[in-house]
Each structure stands twice: as C-alpha cells, then as structure tokens.
C-alpha cells in the first residue's frame, strides 16, 4: 500500500508548511496530479483537502493567540490578508471570535493532524471487472474543472442541470454508437482539466458540442445503483477504502468515468484507471 504511505508523506509536508502550503508540491510528493490528490484525500478523509487545511490552520492559530501573539500577526501568518477574513474563518471553526480565544476558560476546538490507515473490513461484497480498453472518442459538452475540488462539487451538477434542461442529453443519446455504451460523465483532471457529459461515438460533433479522446487504460469497473452524486461518491469511497488496498492495483493518472446505463441515471458503473501495484 505504497500509495497510502505517499499520501501520509504529503500530509506531513502540509503540516510542516501550514503557513503557506503548496498543494502542487503535496501532490508531487503523493506522486499524482493536484486534482487526483484532492480527490483521493476527500474520498479517504470524508472532507475536502481545503477544509482540512483550514481547520489545521485555525487550530494552530488558536494556540498562537493563547500564547500572546497579536490577531493581525496571526492572520498574516496563516495567509489572511485582512483581520475580517481571519475572524470569519476562526469563528467558523471555533464558534467564537479570535479576541475571545485569549480569555481564560475559552472553549476552543482542536483538529489534530490527519493520518491515513486503511482497515479492510470486507463486510459487504463488491462486484468488479478489469477491462483493457483502447482509446475512445467522445462527443458532448464540458465545463472546466477548478483547482479547488469544492468548487467542482457545485459546477458539475450545474452542468448536468443545463444539459437536462436544454435537450443536450437526448441529443447525445441519439449519437451514441460506441463503447462504453451509456451516457458518460468523464472527469479529466489532468491536461484538459474538464468534466464532460458525453457519449462514445463516431459521429461528428455538431453545433454546440465538442469532442475529446479518452486515452487507452486498464480500467477497474464497478457497478452501482442509486440516485445522484451521493450514490456515485459512496461507491467511489468503497472502491478506495475497501477494494484498492488489497487489489494489487493502484490508481493511475487518468480520467474517472461514470457510465449511466438507464435514462434515469440510477443504474451506473464507475470506471477508474489502474496500474499494477509496485512490488
């Protein structure tokens, strides 16, 4: 489980650079792209990376204030350009303003450094298959992915809403003639940094549509059922915490693909790119 060790090394780096953390450097230590680092962190920790960093900063800030440092100095130390922004962040975490942290008996909240350790329970079976697939062409609509994964959690559902409202989804269904067969959600966090709602097809991209090529990969494919993003995310979390640690595979640097198999999008598959684990 070298990838867990690498994630912990990246967390150690963040802990040592809380004043000005470089998420790109943390991702490099974890041997993955910034997008995949944030995604993996969120699935394992149950909270976005940015929220974890914010909580750790405010835990440190509370200790600094109790040791007599000035509010304005602590705010600048942790990257807040104004006391107002710092006050807001501090109150969200601690439930009281920074000035109250200096008061004897003030009740503050401590968020200790995180450490990843996978416990494989195996309570519920998981179906999966491994597929080697050549590159395939998709046509659809897309939206840019933000470096902040929390923003993507808002932008991607909005893209789906627009595609449903303006007739794009049935239009795409009429173009579908390739594999994987179904309506696709392709999350490419690498060079293009975009999320696509698309289908695999040989048809030309018509007006308002764009084409993209999903590279050749070995894929681990997991079937699932349920409604909306929570069902997808729950399955992805099980993949990372239950299947991946003992599978003999690691997450590869490639796009994640959601394949929706019915018109209501309640029957789906999650495709993750994988490589054989080292050693």
N, C-alpha and C positions, 0 to 999 in steps of 0.2 A: 504493500500500500504506500509506495513512494509518493504518490500524489497527495496523500494526507500529510506526510512529512513536509512536502513543499508548501502546502497551504499554511501549515503552522510556522514555517520559516518566514513566510510572507507576513503573517500576523505579528511575528516577533519584530520584523522590520517596522511595521506600522507603529507598534508600541514604542519603539525607540525614536520615532520621528513624528510624534503626535502633533508637535507644534506646526509642522508643515509637511504632512505626508504626501508622498508622490505615488499615486495609485498605479502609474505606469511601471515604476520600479518594483512595487509589490507584485504586480502581475508577472514581471520578468523573473522574479525570484520563484514564483509559483510555476514558471515555465508555461505560461499561457497568455492569451491576449487579455487586455484590460476588461473587455466585455465578458469573456468566459470566467475570468477571476471573480468578477462581481456576481455573475450568475451562479457559479458554484458556491460562493460564500453565502448567498441568500438562501439557496436550497438547503445547505447544511445547517446554517445558523438560525434560520427562520426569521431573519430580519435583514434588511438591506445593509450593505457594507457602509454606506454613508451614514446610516443611523447608528451603527456600532461605533464608528469613529467619533461621531458627535457625542455619544454617551461617554466614551472614554475621555474625551477632551473635558467634558463637564465634570467628570469625576476628579480628574486632575486639578481642574480649575477650583473646585470646592476646597480641596486640600491646600492649594496655594493661597486662597483667600483666608483660610483659617490660620495660616502661618504668617499673616500680616501683609501680604502683597496687596497693592492697590488695584481696584477694579479695572481702571483704564489700562494698567500694565498687563494684567492677566488677559484682558480682552485682546490686546495686540499680540500677546504671546501665542494665543491659540487661533490667530488668523482672522479676528473680527475687527473690521475697520472702524466700527463705532460702538460705544458702550450700549447703545439702544439695541443693536443686533445681538450683542453678547447677552444683555439682560433677557431678551426674549428666549434665546436658546437655553440659558441657565434655568429659567422658570419652567420651560417645557420638561426638562429632565428632573429638576429638584422640587418643583412646586412652590418655590419661593424665590425672591429676587436675590441677586448677589450680595447686596448690602446686608441682608438678613443672615447670610452664611457666617458672618463674623460674630453674631450674637451667641452668647453662651447658651448651650442647650438646644441650638438649632438642629432640626432633624433633616439630614441630607441623605441622598441616595448614592450608593457606591455600585458601579458597574465594573466588575473585575475583568482583567484581560481574558479573552476567549481562548480556548484550546480545543482543537478538533480531535475526537477519538471516536471511531466508529464501533458500535456494538451491533453485531449481526444477530438479529432475533429469530428470523425465519418463521414467524408466526403464521403468515399468510403466503401462500404460493404466488409466484409471479410467472406469467407466460411471456415468452420472448422468442425471437428467432434472430439469427445472424444472416445478413444479406450482403453480398459483394455486388455493387452496382456501378456501372459506368456513369460518366457524367450525363446529366439530363437537362434539357432545356425547359424553362417555364415561361409562361406569359401571364401578366397580371398587373396589379397596382402595388405601389410600395410607399413607405414613409421612412425617413431617416431615423436611425437609432441614436439616441443620446448617449453620451459617456456615463450619464447618471441613470442607472437601471430603474430608479424610482420613477423618472420621467417616462420611461418606456412602458411602465405598467399603466400609464394613463394614455399614451399616444397610440399604442397598438389597439386597445378596444375602440378608440375613436375611429381608427382606420376601418375596422370591421363594421362599425356602425354606418359609416359613409358608404361602404361597398354594398351593404344590405339595402340602404335607402335609395341609392341611385341606380339600382339594377345591374351593378357590376357582377355580382355573384352568379345570377342566372346566365349572364352573358359569358362568363368564364366557363360555366358548366357545359355550354354548347361548343366550346373549343376543345374540350378535353379529349385527347386521343392517345395519350402516352401513359407510362408507368413512372412513379406510383399513381394509381388511379384514385382520384378523390380531389376534393378541394384542399389546397395546400396552404399552410402557414409556414413560411420559410424565414427563419431568424438568422441572418448572416451578419454576425458581429465583427467580421474581420475587415477586409479591404473596403467593401462597399458600405458596410455598416448600415444596412437597411433591413426592414421587415417587409416581406412580400406576401400578399394574398394572391394566389396564382393557381394554375393547373399545368401539368406536364402536357405539352402539345407540340406538334409540328406546324401548326397554323401560324400565319404571320401575326405579329402584334398589330392590332388595329388601332384606330384613333383613341387616344387616352390610355393606351396600355403600353407596357414595356416588357422587354424580355431579359432573362437572366439565365446563366448556366450554373447549375449546382454541380460541383466537382465530383469526380469518382471517389467513393469511400467504401469502407466496410461499415455497415450500419447495424446497430442493435435496435430491434424493433419491438415495441411493447404495445399491446392492445389495451384500450381502456374505454370506459363509458362514463357519462355524466354530463352535466351542463356547465358551459362556460369555462373561463380561465381557472377557477379554483380546482376543477376536476383535473385539468391538464397539469397544473402545478403540483397537486397531490401525487400524481403518478410520477412526475419527474423527480420529486423528492424521494419517493420509494426507490427509484432507479439508482439514485446517487448514494443513498444511505444503506440500502439492503442488497441490491444486485451487484453494483460496481465493485465493492471491496473484495468480493471473493470470486469474481467472474473470470479473472485472468486477462481482463482488458482495462484500458484507461481511456478517458475522454480524449478524443482527437481534436485538433484545431480545425474546426469546420462548422458549417451551419447546423442548427437544430431544425428539424422538420416535423410539423404536425400534419397528419393526413386525416381529413374528415371524411368519413365513409358514408354518411347519410345526410339528407337535406337539412335535418335539424341540428347537425353537428354535435350529436350526443353519442355517436359511436366513432371512435378515433384511434389512431396509432401515433405514438411518439417515436420518432427516429432520431437516434443520437449517433454521431460519428465516433468510431472507436478504433484503437490500435492495440495490438498485443502488449501487455504489460511487460516492462523490462525486468529481466531476471526471473 
